[in-house]
Structure formats: C-alpha cells, structure tokens
C-alpha cells in the first residue's frame, strides 16, 4: 500500500526535508507539526511512514497542504511486522501487545529501512536533509549515501537531552551500587540528585537495553544536528549547553503544537477521540474557570488495577471536577470496571468526565475551566500544558519524565510533584503494587489548585510560547536558520 500526495514542484533553491517519524504517538504527532512549520516557511517536505501511521496523520497533512500550496508529501510503505513475530498491522508502539515484543518492534523498524532506502533511491525527488526519529539508527547511513545532513528528533526537551549527554560522557549513573541509590548529575547549575531506576530505559543495563542503547548512541554521535521541540524562555541556556557538550548543531523550534489553533486541528492529531471535542467543550462550559483537573498519562501510560483504583480514589477525595483519560481500559479486570462505573459514571457523573482511549488534549487544556493537569510529564504534554497556561501535578512514569519533573517543579516552578520515586514498567506491565497513595494525589491536587504562584509563572510562559513562533521570535528564527543550513 502506498499513499503519495503529489510531490511539490521543487525550485532549484527550495530545500527538501525528508522526515522519518519514529513510530510512536509522542513522536509522530510533533514531527508532523514540524513538517507543517517547515512547509509554512516555504520548504518542501516528504514524510515517509507506514500505512497505519499514514492514515492517522493524513487528515492533518491534507489540511496543511490546503494552506501551504501542497508542500508536504505523505508516503506510506509496507512495514514488516509479521516477519518478526508481531501481529499484522502492529505499526506503532501503542499497538505492541506486551513489553517483550517491543524488541521485536525495534527489529521490524530496522527491516523497514530496506523499504525506505529503495523508495528514496528510486522515487523520491532531490533531498536536502533527512530528519530521523530517535529509533531509526539507520537514518544517518541513508543521509550519507545521499550526501546530505541528518538531524535527529528525540521528542525530548533540551534539559533532558543535556542531562542524558552528561551521563553518557561521565558515566555518573554507573557509580552507585544499586539503582535505588541517588547520585548527583554533574555539570548542572544546581544540585540534581536522581536514582538509576528513574532514568530513561537506555541507561538500564539489561542485555536487550544495552544493545539497543549502544545502537542509538552510535546514531546520536553520527548525526549532524538535533531538533528540539522547545523554546528559549522555557529552557534558557540548555540548548547552548547541549550544543557545546554534544558538538552538534541544536535548533529549538517549538512549541510545535501551536500549529493547532483551530477545532479541527485539535481533533485530528493522532487517533480519533473516543469522546468528541464538542462533547468535551460542552461539559467544560458548565464548569467555573480553573475548577477542573485534566488527568492523562499520555498515549502509552497505564496502571495496574490497584494503582489505578488508588488514583481514582484520590480524584474523588479531592472534591474538584475532573476529566480523566483512561488508556488500555480493556486490560482492567471486570471488578475494576464495575467499580469505575459505580463510582464515577453512576454516582459522580456531574463532576467527572471519563474518556476511554484517545482524547482531544489541546482542546481540553485550552478551555478556561481547566485549572490543572495531572500528567506523566511527557515532553509533548508538558509543552501543551505550558502553551495553554495550565500548571501541572507531576506523576512521572518512565523514559525522560523524571528529568522533566525536575525542570517543571524545581527550576520553572510551574507544578507540584505527586511524589513518584520509581519508574514503572512499560504500559503498566509490572507487579500489582501501589507506589502513589490516594492521600498523595489529594495533597498534590489541592496544593496546585489552591495555589497562585505556579499559575502566574505558567501564564507568563504561555505568552513567551506564543511569541516564540511568531515572526521574529526565537523559534521562528531558528526554523529560518535550519532551512538556510540545509539549503542547496
């Protein structure tokens, strides 16, 4: 199967970016927005992905092309899922059935390189630059064959990338005797203690993690530059520190989600919402300003039943209205589903709106009734919260999220911590224990919703976020610099 919008007519001076989005919602969505911004700056863009992922972003691309004279081409190529033991159509991380199969998925993405390379050499117009997702360790080889620069897009912020670069170079995380023992990340302008069990997966030393981590690190060392979905006032100085330490060009070009200012843009990012945007807005319209907590843990964040119930009890005990996005509800036991229906849908429907699956997050965060965001602190959610001027209750789960919490709570001071101290296994595949209690949830929500300082600070950052991508703003100028850097 192949979806190909008409290729843009390339003038000799028009730079052509070939984008290879990593196959995870948290990467596919922002990199699609990056494509839209590049097209808005008169660059030509080709996105190469798989049938399932192409179908997810095609409505957004079509709308963007209508506004930018068709500068984005979308190409869909066969993904070898069944060849590595994955179910047919398993073309995105959020479709992988279990943690062990994540490594199969990674192997499938390496086989996918054969499809991509063949297409580029046989069909693609002249390429000026390749932007590769964090897991496409072969992207730089394709760029070298074409004689063009290769940029990597991790989906992380400058602060988290800088901390990771420090750890790669100093090996400070290897000194403690156990993963539970905190250590200091050196080279920061403040003291930051973190435990190994809070670090991103590639710093954990299982055999599989080590092999994948080494391949990804080789990729990072080989690229010409790094694209970061962030802006100067959110992480002041950290992009420069990252550039100096890594030796790579670093362009901060966000927050890219500001592309989505219209209702249809909000609805069409990623999967189709299970509760429509208009239904969410209608429910929120009945609430007072800053009286609702939005609760969501990203595209792959879910909890084991006991922790899930503890979260629900905390939301009920807080006495604030809330919108609760529940992923992987089909994995919950029947008794938990009954408890959920009886305590939320039957008894507390007036102050709780449950969304089972995908949610129109930007539309919800942008509503004046929403006064706080209980979040895993994934970087996309963090940026979307800042862009909406909503402070956060921080409950990190995995990946770089514990690094983000340090920035959010202690540096920027736009949120409060729920007290999570241990990364959970991917998508909740761990023992059925409780790491955050109901009382912790209530305490954090009450502190945030009744506070003023976090709300004032995030409101100021919202203004800076809007300015960053306006003409003359820091991210606007960085986009222009990126295009000039790769221009033929």
Residue pairs with C-beta under 8 A, 6 or more apart in sequence:
1 51
1 76
1 78
2 75
2 76
2 77
3 51
3 54
3 55
3 58
3 74
3 75
3 76
4 73
4 74
4 75
4 76
5 61
5 62
5 65
5 70
5 72
5 73
5 74
6 70
6 73
7 44
7 46
7 73
7 125
8 14
8 16
8 44
8 69
8 70
8 71
8 72
8 73
10 16
10 44
10 125
10 126
12 488
13 487
13 488
14 42
14 43
14 44
14 488
15 43
15 44
15 128
15 129
15 483
15 486
15 487
15 488
16 43
16 44
16 45
16 46
16 125
16 126
16 127
16 128
16 129
17 35
17 38
17 43
17 44
17 45
17 46
17 127
17 128
17 129
17 130
17 131
17 486
18 45
18 46
18 48
18 120
18 124
18 127
18 129
18 130
18 131
19 31
19 34
19 35
19 45
19 46
19 47
19 48
19 130
19 131
20 48
20 49
20 116
20 130
20 131
20 132
20 133
20 136
20 139
21 27
21 28
21 31
21 32
21 47
21 49
21 53
21 133
22 28
22 31
22 133
22 134
22 135
22 136
22 153
22 155
23 49
23 50
23 53
23 79
23 91
23 92
23 93
23 105
23 109
23 133
23 135
24 92
24 93
24 94
24 155
24 299
24 300
25 92
25 93
25 94
25 270
25 271
25 298
25 299
25 300
26 155
26 298
26 299
26 300
26 378
26 379
26 380
27 133
27 134
27 153
27 155
28 49
28 53
28 56
28 57
28 92
28 270
29 57
29 269
29 270
29 380
30 153
30 155
30 229
30 254
30 256
30 257
30 380
31 47
31 131
31 133
31 153
31 155
32 47
32 57
32 60
32 61
32 269
33 256
33 257
33 259
33 260
34 131
34 153
34 227
34 229
34 253
34 256
35 45
35 47
35 61
35 64
35 72
36 60
36 64
36 68
36 72
36 256
36 259
37 253
37 256
37 259
37 469
37 479
38 45
38 71
38 479
38 483
39 45
39 64
39 65
39 68
39 71
39 72
40 67
40 68
41 479
41 480
41 483
42 71
42 483
43 71
43 483
44 71
44 72
44 73
44 125
45 71
45 72
45 73
46 72
46 73
46 74
46 75
46 124
46 125
46 127
47 57
47 61
47 72
47 73
47 74
47 75
48 75
48 77
48 116
48 119
48 120
49 57
49 74
49 75
49 76
49 77
50 76
50 77
50 78
50 79
50 91
50 112
51 76
51 78
51 79
51 91
52 79
52 89
52 91
52 92
52 95
53 76
53 91
53 92
54 74
54 75
54 76
56 92
56 270
56 271
57 74
58 74
59 268
60 265
60 268
60 269
61 72
61 74
63 264
63 265
63 268
64 72
64 259
65 71
65 72
75 119
75 124
77 112
77 115
77 116
77 119
78 115
79 91
79 108
79 112
79 115
80 108
80 111
80 112
80 115
81 87
81 88
81 89
81 90
81 91
81 108
82 88
83 108
83 111
84 104
84 105
84 107
84 108
84 111
85 101
85 104
86 96
86 101
86 104
86 105
86 108
87 95
87 97
89 95
90 96
90 97
90 105
93 102
93 105
93 300
94 299
94 300
96 102
96 105
98 429
99 425
99 426
99 427
99 429
102 426
103 208
103 212
106 135
106 212
109 135
109 136
110 137
110 138
113 136
113 138
113 142
116 142
117 142
117 145
120 127
120 142
120 146
121 145
126 488
127 146
127 148
128 148
128 486
128 487
128 488
129 143
129 148
129 149
129 150
129 151
129 486
130 139
130 140
130 142
130 143
130 146
130 148
130 149
130 150
130 151
131 150
131 151
131 152
131 153
131 227
132 139
132 140
132 143
132 150
132 151
132 152
132 153
132 219
132 223
133 139
133 152
133 153
134 152
134 153
134 154
134 155
134 216
135 216
136 219
137 215
137 216
137 218
137 219
139 150
139 152
139 219
140 150
140 219
140 222
140 223
142 150
143 149
143 150
143 224
144 150
148 486
149 224
149 225
149 485
149 486
150 222
150 223
150 224
151 223
151 224
151 225
151 226
151 227
151 249
151 251
152 219
152 220
152 223
152 225
152 226
152 227
153 226
153 227
153 229
154 161
154 226
154 228
155 229
155 379
155 380
156 164
156 228
156 379
156 400
157 228
157 229
157 230
157 234
157 235
157 238
157 379
157 382
157 383
157 400
157 404
157 407
158 228
158 230
158 235
158 238
158 239
158 241
158 242
158 250
158 252
159 235
159 238
159 403
159 404
159 406
159 407
159 411
160 379
160 400
160 403
160 404
160 407
161 226
161 228
161 242
162 238
162 241
162 242
162 245
163 185
163 188
163 192
163 400
163 403
164 200
164 203
164 400
164 403
165 242
165 245
165 246
166 172
166 185
166 186
166 187
166 188
166 245
167 173
167 185
167 199
167 203
168 217
169 245
170 186
170 187
172 183
172 184
172 185
172 186
173 183
173 196
173 199
173 203
175 183
176 182
176 183
176 195
176 196
178 196
179 195
179 196
179 197
179 204
180 195
180 196
180 197
181 195
181 196
182 193
182 194
182 195
183 193
183 194
183 195
183 196
184 191
184 192
184 193
185 192
185 193
185 194
187 245
190 410
190 411
192 406
194 402
194 403
194 406
195 421
195 422
196 203
196 204
197 422
197 423
198 396
198 402
198 421
198 422
198 423
199 402
199 423
200 398
200 399
200 400
200 403
201 209
201 213
201 398
201 399
201 426
202 209
202 212
202 213
202 216
202 217
203 213
220 246
223 248
224 248
224 249
225 248
225 249
225 250
225 251
225 485
226 242
226 246
226 248
226 249
226 250
226 251
227 251
227 253
227 482
228 239
228 242
228 250
228 251
228 252
228 253
228 254
229 252
229 253
229 254
229 255
229 256
229 379
229 380
229 383
230 239
230 252
230 254
230 255
230 383
231 252
231 254
231 255
231 464
231 465
231 468
231 469
231 473
231 474
231 475
232 239
232 252
232 468
232 474
232 475
233 461
233 464
233 465
233 468
233 474
234 255
234 383
234 386
234 412
234 461
234 464
234 465
235 252
235 407
239 250
239 252
240 250
242 248
242 250
243 249
243 250
249 485
251 478
251 479
251 481
251 482
252 474
252 475
252 478
253 475
253 478
253 479
253 482
254 383
254 468
254 469
254 475
255 383
255 384
255 386
255 387
255 465
255 468
255 469
255 475
256 383
257 362
257 380
257 383
257 384
257 387
258 387
258 465
258 466
258 469
259 265
260 266
260 269
260 362
263 277
263 363
265 362
266 277
266 360
266 362
266 363
266 366
267 273
267 276
267 277
267 360
267 363
269 361
269 362
270 299
270 358
271 357
271 358
272 358
273 280
273 355
273 357
273 358
273 359
273 360
274 355
274 356
274 357
274 358
274 359
275 353
275 355
275 359
276 360
277 360
277 363
280 323
280 353
280 355
280 359
280 360
280 363
280 364
280 367
281 363
281 367
283 323
283 353
284 292
284 323
284 364
284 367
284 369
284 370
285 367
285 369
287 321
287 369
288 369
289 368
289 369
289 371
290 368
290 369
290 370
290 371
290 372
290 449
290 455
291 320
291 321
291 369
291 371
292 320
292 321
292 322
292 323
292 367
292 369
292 370
292 371
292 372
293 315
293 318
293 320
293 321
293 322
293 323
293 370
293 371
293 372
293 373
293 374
293 393
293 445
293 449
294 322
294 323
294 325
294 361
294 364
294 365
294 370
294 372
294 373
294 374
294 390
295 311
295 315
295 322
295 323
295 324
295 325
295 373
295 374
295 375
296 324
296 325
296 359
296 361
296 373
296 374
296 375
296 376
296 381
297 303
297 325
297 327
297 375
297 376
297 395
297 397
298 327
298 375
298 376
298 378
298 380
298 381
298 397
299 327
299 358
300 327
300 426
300 427
301 327
301 376
301 378
301 397
301 427
301 428
302 308
302 327
302 328
302 331
302 427
302 428
303 311
303 424
303 428
304 428
304 430
304 431
304 432
304 433
305 332
305 333
305 336
305 432
306 432
306 433
306 434
307 428
307 432
307 433
307 434
307 435
307 436
308 332
308 336
309 336
309 339
310 434
310 436
310 437
310 438
310 441
311 436
311 438
311 441
312 324
312 339
312 340
312 343
312 344
313 438
313 441
314 437
314 438
314 439
314 440
314 441
314 442
314 445
315 322
315 324
315 352
315 441
315 445
316 343
316 344
316 348
317 438
317 441
317 442
318 441
318 442
318 445
318 446
318 449
320 351
320 372
320 445
320 449
321 351
321 352
321 369
322 351
322 352
322 353
322 374
323 352
323 353
323 355
323 359
323 364
323 370
324 344
324 352
324 353
324 354
324 355
325 355
325 357
325 359
325 361
326 340
326 354
326 355
326 356
326 357
327 357
328 427
328 428
329 337
329 356
329 357
331 428
332 340
340 354
344 352
344 354
345 354
361 381
361 384
362 384
362 388
364 370
365 373
365 384
365 385
365 387
365 388
365 390
366 388
370 388
370 390
371 390
371 391
371 449
371 455
372 390
372 391
372 392
372 393
372 445
372 448
372 449
373 381
373 385
373 390
373 391
373 392
373 393
374 392
374 393
374 395
374 418
374 441
374 444
374 445
375 381
375 382
375 385
375 392
375 393
375 394
375 395
376 395
376 396
376 397
376 401
377 392
377 394
377 395
377 396
377 401
377 404
377 405
377 408
378 399
378 401
378 404
379 400
379 404
382 392
382 404
382 408
383 465
385 391
385 392
385 458
386 414
386 458
386 461
386 462
386 465
387 462
387 465
387 466
388 462
389 455
389 458
389 459
389 461
389 462
390 458
391 414
391 415
391 448
391 451
391 454
391 455
391 457
391 458
392 408
392 414
392 415
392 416
392 448
393 415
393 416
393 417
393 418
393 444
393 445
393 448
394 404
394 405
394 408
394 409
394 415
394 416
394 417
394 418
394 420
395 418
395 420
395 436
396 402
396 404
396 405
396 420
396 423
397 420
397 423
397 424
398 423
398 424
398 425
398 426
401 423
402 423
405 415
405 417
408 414
408 415
409 415
409 416
409 417
412 457
412 461
413 453
413 454
413 457
414 454
414 457
414 458
414 461
415 448
415 454
416 444
416 447
416 448
416 451
416 454
417 444
418 436
418 440
418 441
418 444
419 436
419 440
419 444
420 435
420 436
421 435
422 435
424 430
424 435
448 454
467 473
468 474
468 475
468 476
469 475
469 476
470 476
